[in-house]
Amino acid sequence: MQKTSSRLLSLLSMLQARRDWPGALLAERLDVSPRTVRRDVERLRELGYPVQATKGPEGGYRLAAGTELPPLVFDDEQAVALAVALQLATGTGAGIEEAAARALNTVRQVMPARLRRRIDSLRFTAVERPVATPDQRVGASVLVALSAAAHAREVLRFDYASGAPSGGGRDDDAAAPPRRAEPHHLVTWGGRWYLVAWDLDREDWRTFRADRITPRIPTGPRFTPREVPGGDVAAFVARRFHGSNDAGEQLCRGEVILGLPAAAVSRYTRDGMVEELGADRCRLVLGSWSWHGLAGFIARFDADIEVVGPPELRDAFAHLADRCTRAAGSPPVGAAGTAGATE
């Protein structure tokens, strides 16, 4: 039979593992009498753990929510999983990075040496794509409010900042009426948080950047949830950000010939089709959310570009070339009479 202290830890671990435990099953697992289980439950209650007795043919126990967070017990696999999750949380953009780092340090300090060595060997850095670095952080309170509305299936009213640099920034947004939407799901994409929701005013699905949302209270009436197109929220969001419609067809799809080897291009076009045309030439077929966005992506390659089609892509390159020409001819920043001067 286990000593009382180790038996209490075993009992606590079991109560945390599932919601309800018949008293007889606990006694069998711990190899003690039902009377001993009752005494151990009383000891846990004295230590601040809210263990409730459950009614029924067998009777049993349940670890309920309390007024404060008591000490927790994790098995080895749970402790390692928790440490990994906390490391990932330090780069979510959810405004909890500092708290996650403190929690990780707390967990590590109380770990046995064998587990601490495993955690230290699992140190890593989650690296996002450079274009995905968020310029604005979203507050944890906003994420909680959005998630709570989605969970309760309540219409969400919120102010939404357009993010336009001028002529439509937050001053204009403040005068706009609040948006109304049926929140469906919170997602992360490229280091940012988004709310997938059915826009009641536009009668269509939308993805809203969470850092631009200011929720209004109270929330609206309850609603019957709709099914996101395709039934898979992850696939739906991926299609939207890859410039596809709900059928998976990309809205802006173009074809070019690049003066680069196919192997060099394919490393940077995860969602495109690359065909080798020779040692230093390849065909690239790629889609995007807009023609200008597609032209800008292709222009990143340091190579000659031949547009095969369609005409919209050729027009987008012409517009991009004109913009770049004007930028190249602009005076240096800081020169007299330029934008570099200050008042």
C-alpha positions in Angstrom: 0.0 0.0 0.0 1.2 3.5 -0.8 2.1 5.9 1.9 -0.5 8.5 2.7 1.3 11.4 1.0 2.0 9.5 -2.3 -1.6 8.1 -2.2 -3.0 11.6 -1.9 -1.0 12.6 -5.0 -2.2 9.6 -6.9 -5.8 10.3 -5.9 -5.5 13.9 -6.9 -4.1 13.0 -10.3 -6.9 10.5 -10.9 -9.6 13.1 -10.0 -8.0 15.6 -12.5 -7.9 13.0 -15.2 -11.7 12.5 -15.6 -14.8 14.2 -14.4 -16.5 11.5 -12.2 -15.0 8.6 -10.3 -17.1 5.9 -8.6 -15.8 5.5 -5.0 -15.4 1.7 -5.5 -13.3 2.2 -8.6 -11.0 4.7 -6.8 -10.6 2.2 -3.9 -9.7 -0.5 -6.4 -7.2 1.6 -8.3 -5.5 2.8 -5.1 -5.7 -0.7 -3.5 -7.4 0.7 -0.3 -10.8 0.4 1.3 -13.7 2.8 0.5 -13.3 4.2 4.0 -9.7 5.1 3.3 -10.8 6.9 0.1 -13.3 8.9 2.1 -10.6 10.0 4.6 -8.2 10.9 1.8 -10.9 13.0 0.1 -11.4 14.9 3.4 -7.6 15.5 3.5 -7.7 17.0 0.0 -10.6 19.2 1.0 -8.6 20.5 4.0 -5.7 21.3 1.5 -8.1 23.5 -0.5 -9.2 21.1 -3.3 -12.9 21.3 -3.9 -13.8 17.6 -4.1 -17.5 17.0 -4.3 -19.4 13.8 -3.5 -21.7 12.6 -6.4 -25.0 10.8 -6.0 -26.0 7.7 -7.8 -26.2 3.9 -7.4 -22.4 3.7 -6.8 -21.7 7.1 -5.4 -18.4 8.8 -6.1 -16.3 11.9 -6.3 -15.7 14.9 -8.6 -13.0 17.6 -8.6 -15.1 20.8 -9.0 -14.1 24.4 -9.7 -13.1 26.4 -6.7 -12.7 30.0 -5.8 -9.0 29.9 -6.4 -6.5 27.8 -8.3 -5.1 25.1 -6.0 -1.8 23.3 -6.7 -2.1 20.9 -9.7 -0.5 17.5 -10.3 0.7 16.5 -13.7 2.1 13.2 -14.9 5.3 13.2 -17.0 3.7 13.5 -20.4 1.3 16.2 -19.2 4.2 18.3 -17.8 6.2 18.1 -21.0 3.1 19.0 -23.1 2.4 21.9 -20.8 6.0 23.2 -21.2 5.9 23.0 -24.9 2.5 24.7 -25.1 3.7 27.5 -22.9 6.8 28.0 -25.2 4.5 28.3 -28.2 2.3 30.7 -26.3 5.1 33.2 -26.0 4.8 33.9 -29.8 1.0 33.9 -30.4 0.5 37.6 -30.5 -2.4 37.2 -28.0 -0.9 39.6 -25.5 -0.1 36.8 -23.0 3.6 36.4 -23.9 4.9 37.7 -20.6 2.5 35.6 -18.5 3.3 32.5 -20.5 7.0 33.0 -19.9 6.4 33.4 -16.2 4.2 30.3 -16.1 6.8 28.3 -18.0 9.5 29.4 -15.5 7.2 28.4 -12.6 6.5 25.0 -14.0 10.1 24.3 -14.8 11.3 25.2 -11.2 9.0 22.6 -9.6 9.7 19.8 -12.0 11.8 16.8 -11.0 15.3 16.9 -12.4 14.5 14.1 -14.9 11.7 16.2 -16.4 13.6 19.4 -16.3 16.3 17.9 -18.4 13.7 16.8 -21.0 12.2 20.3 -21.1 15.6 21.9 -21.5 16.4 19.7 -24.4 13.1 20.7 -26.0 13.9 24.4 -26.1 12.9 25.9 -29.5 11.9 29.1 -31.2 8.7 29.2 -33.3 9.6 31.1 -36.5 6.9 32.6 -38.6 7.2 33.8 -42.2 8.8 37.3 -42.2 5.7 38.8 -43.8 3.6 37.4 -41.0 5.1 39.5 -38.2 2.1 41.2 -36.6 2.4 45.0 -36.3 -0.4 45.2 -33.7 -1.0 42.9 -30.7 -4.5 41.9 -29.7 -5.4 42.1 -26.1 -6.3 38.9 -24.2 -9.5 40.5 -23.1 -10.6 41.0 -26.7 -9.9 37.4 -27.5 -11.9 36.2 -24.5 -14.8 38.4 -25.5 -14.9 37.2 -29.1 -14.5 33.5 -28.0 -17.2 33.9 -25.4 -19.7 35.3 -27.9 -18.9 32.5 -30.3 -19.3 29.9 -27.6 -22.6 31.4 -26.3 -23.8 31.8 -29.9 -24.7 35.5 -29.3 -24.6 38.2 -32.0 -21.5 40.3 -31.6 -21.6 44.1 -32.0 -18.2 45.8 -32.5 -16.4 48.7 -33.9 -13.9 47.8 -36.7 -10.9 49.9 -37.7 -10.2 49.7 -41.4 -6.5 50.0 -40.9 -6.2 52.5 -43.8 -3.1 54.7 -43.5 -5.1 57.9 -44.5 -8.4 59.1 -45.7 -10.3 56.3 -43.9 -8.4 55.5 -40.8 -9.8 55.4 -37.3 -11.4 58.9 -37.3 -13.7 57.8 -40.1 -14.2 54.4 -38.5 -15.4 56.1 -35.3 -18.3 57.6 -37.2 -19.3 54.4 -38.8 -22.1 52.3 -37.2 -21.1 49.2 -35.3 -20.7 46.0 -37.3 -23.0 43.1 -36.5 -22.0 39.5 -37.0 -22.6 36.0 -35.8 -19.2 34.9 -34.5 -18.2 31.4 -35.6 -14.6 30.7 -34.7 -11.3 32.3 -33.6 -8.3 31.4 -35.8 -4.6 32.3 -36.0 -2.9 32.8 -39.4 0.6 34.1 -40.0 1.0 35.4 -36.4 -2.3 37.2 -36.3 -5.7 36.5 -34.8 -8.9 36.5 -36.9 -12.6 36.1 -36.2 -14.5 34.1 -38.7 -18.1 35.3 -38.7 -21.3 35.7 -40.7 -21.7 39.4 -41.4 -25.4 40.2 -40.8 -25.3 43.5 -42.8 -23.4 42.1 -45.8 -25.0 38.6 -45.6 -21.7 36.9 -46.3 -18.9 35.2 -44.4 -16.1 37.5 -43.3 -12.7 37.2 -41.6 -12.0 40.1 -39.2 -8.6 41.0 -37.8 -9.0 40.7 -34.0 -6.6 43.6 -33.3 -8.9 45.9 -35.2 -12.0 44.8 -33.2 -13.5 46.8 -30.3 -16.3 44.7 -28.9 -19.5 46.5 -27.7 -21.5 45.3 -24.8 -24.0 43.9 -24.3 -23.9 41.3 -27.0 -27.0 40.7 -29.2 -29.6 37.9 -29.3 -28.7 34.2 -29.6 -28.5 32.7 -33.1 -28.6 29.3 -34.7 -25.0 28.7 -36.0 -24.5 28.3 -39.7 -22.1 25.9 -41.2 -18.9 27.5 -42.6 -18.6 26.9 -46.4 -17.0 23.4 -46.9 -17.6 22.5 -43.2 -14.0 23.0 -42.2 -13.0 26.4 -40.7 -9.3 25.8 -41.3 -9.7 25.0 -45.0 -12.1 27.9 -45.4 -9.6 30.4 -44.0 -6.8 28.9 -46.0 -8.8 29.4 -49.2 -9.6 33.0 -48.4 -6.0 33.9 -47.7 -4.8 32.0 -50.8 -7.2 34.0 -53.0 -9.6 31.2 -53.6 -13.4 31.2 -53.5 -15.4 28.7 -51.4 -15.1 26.1 -54.2 -11.4 26.2 -53.9 -10.9 28.2 -57.2 -8.4 30.9 -56.9 -9.8 34.3 -57.8 -6.7 35.8 -59.4 -4.6 33.2 -61.2 -1.8 34.1 -63.6 1.0 32.5 -65.6 4.5 33.8 -66.2 7.9 32.6 -67.4 10.8 33.4 -65.1 14.5 33.4 -65.9 15.4 31.2 -63.0 15.8 27.4 -62.5 12.6 25.6 -61.4 14.3 24.4 -58.3 15.1 27.9 -57.2 11.5 29.1 -57.7 9.6 26.1 -56.2 11.2 26.7 -52.8 9.2 30.0 -52.4 5.9 29.0 -54.1 4.2 26.6 -51.8 0.8 27.0 -53.5 2.0 27.5 -57.0 2.8 25.1 -59.9 6.4 25.3 -61.3 7.4 23.7 -64.6 11.0 23.4 -65.8 11.6 24.9 -69.2 15.3 24.7 -69.3 18.4 25.1 -67.1 17.6 28.7 -66.3 13.9 29.1 -67.2 10.7 27.9 -65.7 6.9 28.4 -66.0 5.1 29.6 -62.8 1.3 29.4 -62.4 0.2 31.0 -59.2 -2.9 32.5 -57.6 -3.5 35.3 -55.1 -6.1 37.5 -53.5 -5.6 40.3 -56.0 -3.8 41.0 -59.3 -1.6 43.6 -57.7 -0.7 41.2 -54.9 0.2 38.5 -57.4 2.3 40.9 -59.5 4.1 42.1 -56.3 4.8 38.5 -55.2 6.3 37.5 -58.6 8.3 40.7 -58.8 10.3 39.6 -55.7 12.2 37.1 -57.9 15.5 38.6 -59.1 14.9 37.5 -62.7 13.4 38.5 -66.1 9.6 38.0 -66.2 7.5 37.2 -69.2 3.7 37.5 -68.6 1.8 34.7 -70.4 -1.6 35.9 -69.1 -4.2 36.9 -68.4 -4.3 40.6 -69.3 -5.2 41.6 -65.8 -1.9 40.4 -64.6 -0.1 42.3 -67.3 -2.0 45.5 -66.3 -1.0 44.9 -62.7 2.7 44.7 -63.6 2.3 48.0 -65.6 0.8 49.7 -62.6 3.5 48.3 -60.3 6.2 49.5 -62.8 4.8 53.0 -62.9 4.7 53.1 -59.1 8.3 51.9 -58.8 9.4 54.5 -61.4 7.9 57.3 -59.4 9.5 55.9 -56.2 12.9 55.7 -57.9 12.6 59.4 -59.0 11.5 60.7 -55.6 14.0 62.9 -53.7 16.0 61.3 -50.9 14.3 61.4 -47.4 15.7 64.3 -45.4 16.6 66.6 -48.4 15.6 70.3 -48.1 12.0 70.9 -48.9 11.1 67.2 -48.8 9.1 65.0 -46.5 12.1 64.6 -44.3 11.8 68.2 -43.0 10.2 68.7 -39.6 8.4 71.6 -38.0 
